Amino acid sequence: MKTNEIYDTIVLGLGPAGISAAIYLKRFNHSVLAIGLDGGSLKGLHHIDNYYGSFHLSGDDILNNGYAQAKALGIELKFEEVVDIEVDSIVHVKTNLGNYEAKTLFLALGLGRKKPNIGRLKDYEGKGVSYCATCDGFLYRNRPIALLGEGKLMEEEYDVLSHISDKVYVLTNGKKVDFKVKVNENEIDHLEGEEYLERIVFKNGESLHVDALFIANGLLDTFKSAKKIGLAVNESDELIVDENGKTNVPFIFAGGDMISGVKQIAKAVDDGMKAAYAIHKLLSSKS
Amino acid sequence: MKTNEIYDTIVLGLGPAGISAAIYLKRFNHSVLAIGLDGGSLKGLHHIDNYYGSFHLSGDDILNNGYAQAKALGIELKFEEVVDIEVDSIVHVKTNLGNYEAKTLFLALGLGRKKPNIGRLKDYEGKGVSYCATCDGFLYRNRPIALLGEGKLMEEEYDVLSHISDKVYVLTNGKKVDFKVKVNENEIDHLEGEEYLERIVFKNGESLHVDALFIANGLLDTFKSAKKIGLAVNESDELIVDENGKTNVPFIFAGGDMISGVKQIAKAVDDGMKAAYAIHKLLSSKS
C-alpha cells in the first residue's frame, strides 16, 4: 500500500451524524475526509417536519444540503463503499475505490431496516408505508393504522401510535407474538390502493382497510466490519459508546443510528457535534 | 383570573430548543403553547454554518424557519414577554399580555450574554466581534485575534482559538486574571475599523491590530423567575436537569442554553427533542 495523507479524522457516513461531525472537526481546524454512500435512511423520504430548521424539506433535500454545506467548508467527500476497517497505531479504511488512513475515526453508517417480504411494499413507501411512527404518525390522526413488527422497537412504535389513533391494528405477519393488545397473526400477501395505501391483503384472502402501515421490524446487522475490529455492541446490536461517542476501541468514536437512542435527525446531529468536540480534545492532547 | 384552556405543555422560548420541543410534543398529539420574545442569541447573526442542514442561512433565517415550521404544524406561538411563573398543581405563566396554564412546562429562554462597556462594540458585532469561538473562529485562521473574558468560558474559547491562530491576544479589560498565557490587562476604550474591526484602542492610548474580538464574559442572570420557583442551578448559573431535561421541580423541564453543555444549535435542538419524549411519557402516564 502506498503512503497516503494521514487525516486527523476519517468520518464514515454522509448522513446527519457524519456530516455534523465533519463540519465541527473542520471548524476546529482538523483535516477531515468523509466517506459514505449517498443515501441512508433519509433517502426518498417525502417530508421531514420534525427536525428544527427543516421546513418543507424532503429527506433528499436535507442530505443534499448537508453535502453542499460540507463542501462549502472545504471538507473532502468521497461517495464510496466501505469494505474494510483495520486499526493498529492508526486507522486504515478500505473502500471499493481506495485506501485511506487517519489518526481517529468517527463511525456513523446508520442502520439498515429489515424489510418484510410483502407484495407491492415498495410502491407505497412514503404513501402510507412508514418506518417511523414519531416521524409520520401525526399524518394519520384518528385514522385506521396497522403496525407490523416485533420486539422493543414495535412496543415503542405502538406507544406513539396509540396516542394518535384508537384504531391501531398490530400485525405479526405469521409470527407468534405476545403483546399487551390483541394481535393479528395472519400472514400478509400484498398491499393495495389507488395511489396511497388503502388495504392490506392477507394470504387467507381476508383484508384490512388502513390508511397507513408502520413497519417496526428488527434492524439489519450493519456492524459486521465494526464488530471485526472489536467494537462492543449491546443486545440491540448498537455500538456501545460513552457520553461523548467514544467506543471501547481507542481513537474510534460513533454516533447516529449506530448507537442507542431515538433514530431522529436531531439526535444524530448532536451525536456528531459531541463526538467532534471529544475528537478535537483527543487530537489536541496528542499533538 | 378567568378559566383558561389548560395546555398539556407550555414552552417558554422560541429558539431552537423551544421550537424543537414544541414540534415533537405536537407530533405526539399534545396541546402546546409556545411563548417567547422574537430573537435570543441567534438574532442578527450573519451566518450559521455549523448546524447541519443550515446552508447559507443567517440566525434570523433559522429563527423564522422555526416559527414557520411550528405554525405549519398548528402550534400556537405567542410573541410575549414572560413576567412570572407560578407552580401549584399546574403551571401558571404570566406574560405582559395574558395568563396561561399548563400541566407541564419546558423552559428554554436561552441566556443573555454580559456585554462589556466598550465604545462602538455594537458597530462591529458580526463584523469582527463575536460571542462564539466555535461558530466564528474558523473565519480568522492564522489572523490576529483578541479574546476578552474571564472564567471557564474564556478558557474554553481560548482552547478553540489557539488551534485556529497562533496570534491570540488575551485581554481582561482592567481585571487581574491569572491565565496560562500572558494577558493584556489594559482597559479598553473603543473599537475602530473602516467597515470591519481593525483595531482595539486602549485607555492608555495604545492600540492593538486584530481582525476579530471574541468576547467570553460571564453570563447574565436570566434565571430570576426560574430561581423563584425553586429550580436548582449549578455554579455557572445553569439549571440542573437529568439526562431527559427534567429539573428538580415536578412537571418542569429545561433545555438549550439555560442548562449545561455547549451553546450550540445542534445541542439545543436535541435537548428540546429529548425533553419532549420525556414530557410525552409523563403526560401519558398521568392521563
Chai-1 contact restraints between the chains, C-beta under 6 A:
chainA,res_idxA,chainB,res_idxB,connection_type,confidence,min_distance_angstrom,max_distance_angstrom,comment,restraint_id
A,P16,B,Y52,contact,1.0,0.0,6.0,A-B,restraint_1
A,I19,B,Y52,contact,1.0,0.0,6.0,A-B,restraint_2
A,S20,B,Y52,contact,1.0,0.0,6.0,A-B,restraint_3
A,I23,B,N50,contact,1.0,0.0,6.0,A-B,restraint_4
A,R27,B,N50,contact,1.0,0.0,6.0,A-B,restraint_5
A,R27,B,F138,contact,1.0,0.0,6.0,A-B,restraint_6
A,N29,B,H163,contact,1.0,0.0,6.0,A-B,restraint_7
A,N29,B,I164,contact,1.0,0.0,6.0,A-B,restraint_8
A,N50,B,I23,contact,1.0,0.0,6.0,A-B,restraint_9
A,N50,B,R27,contact,1.0,0.0,6.0,A-B,restraint_10
A,Y52,B,P16,contact,1.0,0.0,6.0,A-B,restraint_11
A,Y52,B,I19,contact,1.0,0.0,6.0,A-B,restraint_12
A,Y52,B,S20,contact,1.0,0.0,6.0,A-B,restraint_13
A,Y52,B,G66,contact,1.0,0.0,6.0,A-B,restraint_14
A,Y52,B,V269,contact,1.0,0.0,6.0,A-B,restraint_15
A,G53,B,G53,contact,1.0,0.0,6.0,A-B,restraint_16
A,G53,B,S54,contact,1.0,0.0,6.0,A-B,restraint_17
A,G53,B,I62,contact,1.0,0.0,6.0,A-B,restraint_18
A,G53,B,N65,contact,1.0,0.0,6.0,A-B,restraint_19
A,S54,B,G53,contact,1.0,0.0,6.0,A-B,restraint_20
A,F55,B,N65,contact,1.0,0.0,6.0,A-B,restraint_21
A,F55,B,A68,contact,1.0,0.0,6.0,A-B,restraint_22
A,F55,B,Q69,contact,1.0,0.0,6.0,A-B,restraint_23
A,I62,B,G53,contact,1.0,0.0,6.0,A-B,restraint_24
A,N65,B,G53,contact,1.0,0.0,6.0,A-B,restraint_25
A,N65,B,F55,contact,1.0,0.0,6.0,A-B,restraint_26
A,G66,B,Y52,contact,1.0,0.0,6.0,A-B,restraint_27
A,A68,B,F55,contact,1.0,0.0,6.0,A-B,restraint_28
A,Q69,B,F55,contact,1.0,0.0,6.0,A-B,restraint_29
A,F138,B,R27,contact,1.0,0.0,6.0,A-B,restraint_30
A,H163,B,N29,contact,1.0,0.0,6.0,A-B,restraint_31
A,I164,B,N29,contact,1.0,0.0,6.0,A-B,restraint_32
A,A266,B,V269,contact,1.0,0.0,6.0,A-B,restraint_33
A,A266,B,D270,contact,1.0,0.0,6.0,A-B,restraint_34
A,A266,B,M273,contact,1.0,0.0,6.0,A-B,restraint_35
A,K267,B,D270,contact,1.0,0.0,6.0,A-B,restraint_36
A,V269,B,Y52,contact,1.0,0.0,6.0,A-B,restraint_37
A,V269,B,A266,contact,1.0,0.0,6.0,A-B,restraint_38
A,D270,B,A266,contact,1.0,0.0,6.0,A-B,restraint_39
A,D270,B,K267,contact,1.0,0.0,6.0,A-B,restraint_40
A,D270,B,D270,contact,1.0,0.0,6.0,A-B,restraint_41
A,M273,B,A266,contact,1.0,0.0,6.0,A-B,restraint_42
